Amino acid sequence: MLLEHLDSSPTVDGDAFVAPDATVCGDVIIARGARVMHGARIVAEGGSIRIGENSIVMQNAVVRSTVSHDCSIGNGVLIGPTAHVVGATVEDGVFLATGTSVFHGSRLGRGSVVRIHGIVHVNSVLDPQSTVPIGWIAVGNPARIFSADLHEEIWAIQEQLKFSLSAYGIDQPMSECMDKVTAKVSQRLETHKHDTIVV
């Protein structure tokens, strides 16, 4: 389903494919040869989304942009089932395996691989040809890669990246600002009440 959002409608190349039960919403451009599979959600919420040639968004994956973060998916990228990419720049030839998470302001260099349930944290930058192992976390600029059990080492870097400021525009720890976060996000999401079906 294609939806107009905030006066912007998706543009899908005639040689691309969007499954009938996928959602493409707002300022989205999908290039030739791209495939958006069943249950996938591509939602531009204030920022733009660009999906390059021959890139694939698999079943139930989510690609989002926000007011503060456009989302750019290069050519020849595969985004695996249930992966989540928000407000990131993903360069050509990147592989995001099942269940990966890529957050606001991050950049994944050409040919990077993020394996099953890997994470690229907010504002983190992966060098080209980098690999994030299964279940590991990339954090920082340039990114350092940690196993999930190294919380203190991850947090020492992550805290400086200011997740709540990058993701929600609120410069407080998440544990102290959820009332502000949910109020702000709720207000932004209210704009979807006016979405209209294009196709």
DATA-V807198 format. One record per pair of residues at least 12 apart in sequence whose C-alpha atoms are under 10 Angstrom apart, sorted by the first residue. I is the first residue (numbers start at 1). J is the second residue. Records with the same first field share a line. If there is no record, write none. Layout:
I: J + J
This chain:
1: 18 + 19 + 20 + 21 + 22 + 23 + 24 + 25 + 41 + 197 + 198 + 199
2: 18 + 20 + 22 + 23 + 24 + 25 + 26 + 28 + 42 + 43 + 195 + 196 + 197 + 198 + 199
3: 23 + 24 + 25 + 26 + 27 + 28 + 43 + 192 + 194 + 195 + 196 + 197 + 198 + 199
4: 24 + 25 + 26 + 27 + 28 + 44 + 192 + 194 + 195 + 196 + 197 + 198 + 199
5: 24 + 25 + 26 + 27 + 43 + 44 + 45 + 46 + 191 + 192 + 193 + 194 + 195 + 196 + 197 + 198
6: 25 + 26 + 27 + 44 + 45 + 46 + 191 + 192 + 194 + 195 + 196
7: 26 + 27 + 194 + 195 + 196
8: 25 + 26 + 27 + 28 + 44 + 46 + 48 + 195
9: 24 + 25 + 26 + 27 + 28 + 29 + 44 + 195 + 196 + 197 + 198
10: 24 + 25 + 26 + 27 + 28 + 29 + 30 + 42 + 43 + 44 + 48 + 49 + 50 + 198 + 199
11: 24 + 25 + 26 + 27 + 28 + 29 + 30 + 31 + 50
12: 24 + 28 + 29 + 30 + 31 + 32 + 34 + 51
13: 29 + 30 + 31 + 32 + 33 + 34 + 53
14: 30 + 31 + 32 + 33 + 34
15: 30 + 31 + 32 + 33 + 34 + 35 + 53 + 54
16: 30 + 31 + 32 + 33 + 34 + 35 + 36 + 53 + 54 + 55 + 56
17: 30 + 31 + 32 + 33 + 34 + 35 + 36 + 37 + 56
18: 30 + 34 + 35 + 36 + 37 + 38 + 39 + 40 + 57
19: 35 + 36 + 37 + 38 + 39 + 40 + 59
20: 36 + 37 + 38 + 39 + 199
21: 36 + 37 + 38 + 39 + 40 + 41 + 59 + 60
22: 36 + 37 + 38 + 39 + 40 + 41 + 42 + 59 + 60 + 61
23: 36 + 37 + 38 + 39 + 40 + 41 + 42 + 43 + 62
24: 36 + 40 + 41 + 42 + 43 + 44 + 49 + 63 + 64 + 198 + 199
25: 41 + 42 + 43 + 44 + 45 + 49 + 64 + 192 + 195 + 196 + 197 + 198
26: 42 + 43 + 44 + 45 + 46 + 47 + 48 + 49 + 65 + 192 + 195 + 196
27: 42 + 43 + 44 + 45 + 46 + 47 + 48 + 49 + 50 + 65 + 70
28: 42 + 43 + 44 + 47 + 48 + 49 + 50 + 51 + 64 + 65 + 71 + 72
29: 48 + 49 + 50 + 51 + 52 + 72
30: 49 + 50 + 51 + 52 + 53 + 54 + 55 + 73
31: 50 + 51 + 52 + 53 + 54 + 55 + 74 + 75
32: 51 + 52 + 53 + 54 + 55 + 75
33: 52 + 53 + 54 + 55 + 56 + 75 + 76
34: 51 + 52 + 53 + 54 + 55 + 56 + 57 + 75 + 76 + 77 + 78
35: 51 + 53 + 54 + 55 + 56 + 57 + 58 + 78
36: 51 + 55 + 56 + 57 + 58 + 59 + 60 + 61 + 79
37: 56 + 57 + 58 + 59 + 60 + 61 + 81
38: 57 + 58 + 59 + 60 + 61 + 81
39: 57 + 58 + 59 + 60 + 61 + 62 + 81 + 82
40: 57 + 58 + 59 + 60 + 61 + 62 + 63 + 81 + 82 + 83
41: 57 + 58 + 59 + 60 + 61 + 62 + 63 + 64 + 84
42: 57 + 61 + 62 + 63 + 64 + 65 + 85 + 86
43: 62 + 63 + 64 + 65 + 66 + 71 + 86
44: 63 + 64 + 65 + 66 + 67 + 69 + 70 + 71 + 86 + 87
45: 64 + 65 + 66 + 67 + 68 + 69 + 70 + 188 + 189 + 191 + 192
46: 64 + 65 + 66 + 67 + 68 + 69 + 70 + 188 + 191
47: 64 + 65 + 66 + 67 + 68 + 69 + 70 + 71 + 87
48: 64 + 65 + 66 + 67 + 68 + 69 + 70 + 71 + 72 + 87
49: 63 + 64 + 65 + 66 + 69 + 70 + 71 + 72 + 73 + 86 + 87 + 88 + 89
50: 65 + 70 + 71 + 72 + 73 + 74 + 75 + 89
51: 63 + 71 + 72 + 73 + 74 + 75 + 76 + 77 + 90
52: 72 + 73 + 74 + 75 + 76 + 77 + 90 + 91 + 92
53: 73 + 74 + 75 + 76 + 77 + 92
54: 74 + 75 + 76 + 77 + 78 + 93
55: 73 + 74 + 75 + 76 + 77 + 78 + 79 + 92 + 93 + 94 + 95
56: 73 + 75 + 76 + 77 + 78 + 79 + 80 + 95
57: 73 + 77 + 78 + 79 + 80 + 81 + 82 + 83 + 96
58: 78 + 79 + 80 + 81 + 82 + 83 + 97 + 98
59: 79 + 80 + 81 + 82 + 83 + 98
60: 80 + 81 + 82 + 83 + 84 + 98 + 99
61: 79 + 80 + 81 + 82 + 83 + 84 + 85 + 98 + 99 + 100
62: 79 + 80 + 81 + 82 + 83 + 84 + 85 + 86 + 101
63: 79 + 83 + 84 + 85 + 86 + 87 + 88 + 102
64: 84 + 85 + 86 + 87 + 88 + 103 + 104
65: 85 + 86 + 87 + 88 + 104
66: 86 + 87 + 104 + 167 + 168 + 188
67: 87 + 167 + 168 + 188
68: 87 + 104 + 105 + 166 + 167 + 168 + 169
69: 86 + 87 + 88 + 89 + 103 + 104 + 105 + 106 + 166 + 167
70: 86 + 87 + 88 + 89 + 104 + 105
71: 85 + 86 + 87 + 88 + 89 + 90 + 104 + 105 + 106 + 107
72: 85 + 86 + 87 + 88 + 89 + 90 + 91 + 107
73: 85 + 88 + 89 + 90 + 91 + 92 + 93 + 94 + 108
74: 89 + 90 + 91 + 92 + 93 + 94 + 110
75: 90 + 91 + 92 + 93 + 94 + 110
76: 91 + 92 + 93 + 94 + 95 + 111
77: 90 + 91 + 92 + 93 + 94 + 95 + 96 + 110 + 111 + 112
78: 92 + 93 + 94 + 95 + 96 + 97 + 113
79: 94 + 95 + 96 + 97 + 98 + 99 + 100 + 114
80: 95 + 96 + 97 + 98 + 99 + 100 + 115 + 116
81: 96 + 97 + 98 + 99 + 100 + 116
82: 97 + 98 + 99 + 100 + 101 + 117
83: 96 + 97 + 98 + 99 + 100 + 101 + 102 + 116 + 117 + 118 + 119
84: 96 + 98 + 99 + 100 + 101 + 102 + 103 + 119
85: 100 + 101 + 102 + 103 + 104 + 106 + 119 + 120
86: 101 + 102 + 103 + 104 + 105 + 106 + 122 + 167
87: 102 + 103 + 104 + 105 + 106 + 107 + 122 + 123 + 166 + 167
88: 102 + 103 + 104 + 105 + 106 + 107 + 108 + 120 + 122 + 123 + 124 + 125
89: 102 + 103 + 104 + 105 + 106 + 107 + 108 + 109 + 125
90: 102 + 106 + 107 + 108 + 109 + 110 + 111 + 112 + 126
91: 107 + 108 + 109 + 110 + 111 + 112 + 128
92: 108 + 109 + 110 + 111 + 112 + 128
93: 109 + 110 + 111 + 112 + 113 + 128 + 129
94: 108 + 109 + 110 + 111 + 112 + 113 + 114 + 128 + 129 + 130 + 131
95: 108 + 110 + 111 + 112 + 113 + 114 + 115 + 131
96: 112 + 113 + 114 + 115 + 116 + 117 + 118 + 119 + 132
97: 113 + 114 + 115 + 116 + 117 + 118 + 134
98: 114 + 115 + 116 + 117 + 118 + 134
99: 114 + 115 + 116 + 117 + 118 + 119 + 135
100: 114 + 115 + 116 + 117 + 118 + 119 + 120 + 132 + 134 + 135 + 136 + 137
101: 114 + 116 + 117 + 118 + 119 + 120 + 121 + 137
102: 114 + 118 + 119 + 120 + 121 + 122 + 123 + 124 + 138
103: 119 + 120 + 121 + 122 + 123 + 124 + 163 + 166 + 167
104: 120 + 121 + 122 + 123 + 124 + 163 + 166 + 167 + 168
105: 121 + 122 + 123 + 124 + 125 + 161 + 163 + 166 + 167
106: 120 + 121 + 122 + 123 + 124 + 125 + 126 + 138 + 139 + 140 + 141 + 143
107: 120 + 121 + 122 + 123 + 124 + 125 + 126 + 127 + 128 + 141 + 142 + 143
108: 120 + 124 + 125 + 126 + 127 + 128 + 129 + 130 + 143
109: 125 + 126 + 127 + 128 + 129 + 130
110: 126 + 127 + 128 + 129 + 130
111: 127 + 128 + 129 + 130 + 131
112: 126 + 127 + 128 + 129 + 130 + 131 + 132
113: 126 + 128 + 129 + 130 + 131 + 132 + 133
114: 126 + 130 + 131 + 132 + 133 + 134 + 135 + 136 + 137 + 138
115: 131 + 132 + 133 + 134 + 135 + 136
116: 132 + 133 + 134 + 135 + 136
117: 132 + 133 + 134 + 135 + 136 + 137
118: 131 + 132 + 133 + 134 + 135 + 136 + 137 + 138 + 145 + 147 + 148
119: 132 + 133 + 134 + 135 + 136 + 137 + 138 + 139 + 145 + 146 + 148
120: 132 + 136 + 137 + 138 + 139 + 140 + 143 + 144 + 145
121: 137 + 138 + 139 + 140 + 143 + 154 + 158 + 161 + 163
122: 138 + 139 + 140 + 141 + 158 + 161 + 162 + 163 + 164 + 166 + 167
123: 139 + 140 + 141 + 142 + 143 + 158 + 161 + 162 + 163 + 166 + 167
124: 138 + 139 + 140 + 141 + 142 + 143 + 144 + 157 + 158 + 161
125: 138 + 139 + 140 + 141 + 142 + 143 + 144
126: 138 + 139 + 140 + 141 + 142 + 143 + 144 + 145
127: 141 + 142 + 143
130: 143 + 145
131: 145
132: 144 + 145 + 146 + 147
133: 145 + 146 + 147
134: 147 + 148
135: 147 + 148
136: 148 + 149 + 150
137: 149 + 150 + 151 + 154
138: 154 + 158
139: 154 + 155 + 156 + 157 + 158 + 161
140: 154 + 156 + 157 + 158 + 159 + 160 + 161
141: 157 + 161
143: 157
144: 157
159: 173
162: 174
164: 177 + 178 + 181
167: 181
168: 180 + 181 + 182 + 184 + 185
169: 181 + 184
170: 184
